Amino acid sequence: MILDSFIFRSHLHEEEKLVYVVHQHWCAAYKSMVKVSLFGIAAPIVFWLMFPTTAALFIFGGWFLLGFAYFFYEVADWYLDVLLITNQGIIDLDWRGIFDKSSTRIDYDTVLGVTFEKVGFFSNIFNYGKLLVEKEGYGKEEVSLPMATSPQKAEGKIIAAREKYTRDRGLEDEKVLKDILAGMVKNHVRHKRENNLADII
């Protein structure tokens, strides 16, 4: 959570606090990571050990560096595609590359419902599934994270954060209403005193 707070802090507003981060399960990325690890990192090392020459070092060294860079890209693509649950709403981050990313903010006032879906043997064994947030919009709009880690826990975190937001917002509104009423009563009492004083004079 400390790493998440550091990495995703630029997406939060000034008074906003990160409550929970919903990542995609590692199963969503393991195939591409295994391929890159084998053919982009392990293969050039093996070839260089078989042909340890200076020319081979440059060729396989370049291959290794490209493979390592692509492996880092795959890890970042997996790690940075998240739903951020904050004390003010939900932020859907979609990372497609260093220069290609987007975010969608959903205020708790517009959330209609949260559901999750775990289909199949492996999704139940490894505890991953589709997390779906329905929101108000033109018709009914949806934001989803496929293969979310612990979708049931994430659903509970969103519901709890939304309830706390609603409760805090209600207390804020109640305080504002009390201040308005107190001001109205104070003005009424002052005017009444002024009128009584005018009648005496």
C-alpha positions as CSV (number, residue, x, y, z in Angstrom):
1,M,0.0,0.0,0.0
2,I,3.0,2.4,0.6
3,L,4.2,1.8,-2.9
4,D,0.7,2.3,-4.3
5,S,0.3,5.5,-2.4
6,F,3.6,6.8,-3.8
7,I,2.9,5.7,-7.4
8,F,-0.7,6.9,-7.7
9,R,-0.6,10.1,-5.6
10,S,-0.5,12.3,-8.7
11,H,-4.0,11.1,-9.5
12,L,-5.5,12.3,-6.2
13,H,-7.0,15.6,-5.4
14,E,-5.6,17.7,-2.5
15,E,-8.0,16.4,0.2
16,E,-8.3,13.0,-1.3
17,K,-7.0,9.8,0.4
18,L,-6.3,6.4,-1.1
19,V,-8.4,3.7,0.6
20,Y,-7.6,0.6,-1.5
21,V,-6.1,-0.3,-4.9
22,V,-7.6,-3.0,-7.1
23,H,-5.0,-4.6,-9.3
24,Q,-5.4,-7.1,-12.0
25,H,-4.5,-10.6,-10.9
26,W,-1.0,-11.9,-12.0
27,C,-2.8,-14.5,-14.1
28,A,-3.8,-11.7,-16.5
29,A,-0.1,-11.1,-17.4
30,Y,1.8,-14.3,-16.7
31,K,1.7,-15.6,-20.3
32,S,3.3,-12.5,-21.8
33,M,5.8,-12.2,-18.9
34,V,6.9,-15.8,-19.3
35,K,7.3,-15.4,-23.1
36,V,9.4,-12.2,-22.7
37,S,11.4,-13.8,-19.9
38,L,12.2,-16.9,-22.0
39,F,12.8,-15.3,-25.4
40,G,13.9,-11.8,-24.4
41,I,16.0,-12.4,-21.3
42,A,17.0,-16.1,-20.9
43,A,17.6,-16.9,-24.6
44,P,20.3,-14.2,-25.2
45,I,22.1,-15.2,-22.0
46,V,22.1,-18.9,-23.1
47,F,23.3,-17.9,-26.6
48,W,26.1,-15.7,-25.2
49,L,27.2,-18.5,-22.9
50,M,27.4,-20.8,-26.0
51,F,29.3,-18.2,-28.1
52,P,31.2,-16.0,-25.7
53,T,32.8,-13.7,-28.2
54,T,33.0,-9.9,-28.2
55,A,30.8,-9.6,-31.3
56,A,28.3,-11.9,-29.7
57,L,28.3,-9.9,-26.5
58,F,27.1,-6.8,-28.4
59,I,24.5,-8.7,-30.4
60,F,23.1,-10.7,-27.4
61,G,23.6,-7.8,-25.0
62,G,21.4,-5.6,-27.2
63,W,18.9,-8.4,-27.5
64,F,18.9,-8.8,-23.7
65,L,18.5,-5.1,-23.1
66,L,15.5,-5.0,-25.5
67,G,14.0,-8.0,-23.8
68,F,14.5,-6.5,-20.3
69,A,12.9,-3.2,-21.5
70,Y,9.9,-5.1,-22.9
71,F,9.6,-7.1,-19.7
72,F,9.5,-3.9,-17.7
73,Y,6.8,-2.6,-20.1
74,E,4.7,-5.7,-19.5
75,V,5.0,-5.4,-15.7
76,A,4.1,-1.7,-15.8
77,D,1.1,-2.5,-18.1
78,W,-0.1,-5.0,-15.6
79,Y,0.6,-3.0,-12.5
80,L,-0.7,0.4,-13.6
81,D,-4.1,-0.8,-14.9
82,V,-6.0,-0.4,-11.7
83,L,-9.1,0.9,-10.0
84,L,-8.2,3.4,-7.2
85,I,-10.8,3.5,-4.4
86,T,-10.5,6.8,-2.5
87,N,-12.5,8.6,0.2
88,Q,-14.2,10.7,-2.6
89,G,-14.8,8.3,-5.4
90,I,-13.3,5.7,-7.8
91,I,-10.6,6.3,-10.4
92,D,-10.2,4.0,-13.3
93,L,-6.6,4.1,-14.7
94,D,-5.9,2.6,-18.1
95,W,-2.1,2.5,-18.9
96,R,-1.3,1.5,-22.5
97,G,2.2,2.9,-22.7
98,I,4.4,5.7,-21.4
99,F,2.7,8.3,-23.7
100,D,-0.7,6.6,-23.8
101,K,-2.7,6.5,-20.6
102,S,-6.1,7.7,-19.4
103,S,-8.2,8.0,-16.3
104,T,-11.9,8.1,-15.5
105,R,-13.2,9.5,-12.2
106,I,-16.5,8.3,-10.7
107,D,-17.9,10.2,-7.8
108,Y,-19.8,8.2,-5.2
109,D,-22.9,10.3,-5.9
110,T,-23.1,8.8,-9.4
111,V,-22.4,5.1,-8.5
112,L,-25.5,3.0,-9.0
113,G,-24.1,-0.4,-8.0
114,V,-21.0,-2.6,-7.7
115,T,-20.9,-6.3,-8.8
116,F,-18.3,-9.0,-9.3
117,E,-18.2,-12.1,-11.3
118,K,-16.0,-15.2,-10.9
119,V,-16.5,-17.8,-13.6
120,G,-14.7,-21.1,-13.9
121,F,-12.5,-23.3,-11.8
122,F,-9.2,-21.3,-11.9
123,S,-10.9,-17.9,-11.2
124,N,-12.3,-19.4,-8.0
125,I,-9.1,-21.2,-7.0
126,F,-6.9,-18.2,-7.6
127,N,-9.5,-15.7,-6.5
128,Y,-9.9,-13.4,-9.4
129,G,-12.8,-12.1,-11.5
130,K,-14.5,-9.3,-13.2
131,L,-15.3,-6.2,-11.1
132,L,-18.1,-4.0,-12.5
133,V,-19.1,-0.5,-11.3
134,E,-22.3,0.9,-12.7
135,K,-22.7,4.7,-12.8
136,E,-25.2,7.3,-13.9
137,G,-24.8,8.7,-17.3
138,Y,-26.4,8.6,-20.7
139,G,-28.4,5.5,-20.1
140,K,-26.4,3.2,-17.8
141,E,-22.6,3.4,-18.0
142,E,-20.1,0.8,-16.7
143,V,-16.5,0.7,-15.6
144,S,-14.9,-2.7,-15.3
145,L,-11.6,-4.3,-14.4
146,P,-11.3,-7.8,-15.9
147,M,-9.4,-10.4,-13.8
148,A,-9.4,-8.2,-10.7
149,T,-7.6,-9.6,-7.7
150,S,-10.0,-10.5,-4.8
151,P,-13.1,-9.0,-6.5
152,Q,-15.4,-9.7,-3.5
153,K,-13.0,-7.8,-1.1
154,A,-12.8,-5.0,-3.6
155,E,-16.6,-4.8,-3.8
156,G,-16.8,-4.6,0.0
157,K,-14.1,-1.8,0.1
158,I,-16.1,0.3,-2.5
159,I,-19.4,-0.2,-0.6
160,A,-17.7,0.7,2.7
161,A,-16.0,3.8,1.3
162,R,-19.2,4.9,-0.4
163,E,-21.2,4.6,2.9
164,K,-18.5,6.5,4.8
165,Y,-18.6,9.2,2.1
166,T,-22.4,9.5,2.3
167,R,-22.3,9.6,6.1
168,D,-19.6,12.3,6.2
169,R,-21.4,14.3,3.5
170,G,-24.6,14.0,5.5
171,L,-22.8,15.3,8.6
172,E,-21.3,18.2,6.6
173,D,-24.8,19.1,5.1
174,E,-26.3,18.9,8.6
175,K,-23.6,21.3,10.0
176,V,-24.2,23.7,7.2
177,L,-28.0,23.6,7.8
178,K,-27.4,24.2,11.5
179,D,-25.2,27.2,10.8
180,I,-27.9,28.6,8.4
181,L,-30.7,28.1,10.9
182,A,-28.5,29.6,13.7
183,G,-27.9,32.6,11.6
184,M,-31.6,33.0,10.7
185,V,-32.6,32.8,14.4
186,K,-29.8,35.2,15.4
187,N,-31.0,37.7,12.8
188,H,-34.7,37.2,13.8
189,V,-33.9,37.9,17.5
190,R,-31.8,41.0,16.6
191,H,-34.6,42.4,14.4
192,K,-37.1,41.7,17.2
193,R,-35.0,43.5,19.7
194,E,-34.6,46.5,17.4
195,N,-38.3,46.6,16.8
196,N,-39.1,46.4,20.5
197,L,-36.6,49.2,21.2
198,A,-38.2,51.3,18.5
199,D,-41.6,50.8,20.0
200,I,-40.3,51.9,23.4
201,I,-38.7,55.1,22.0
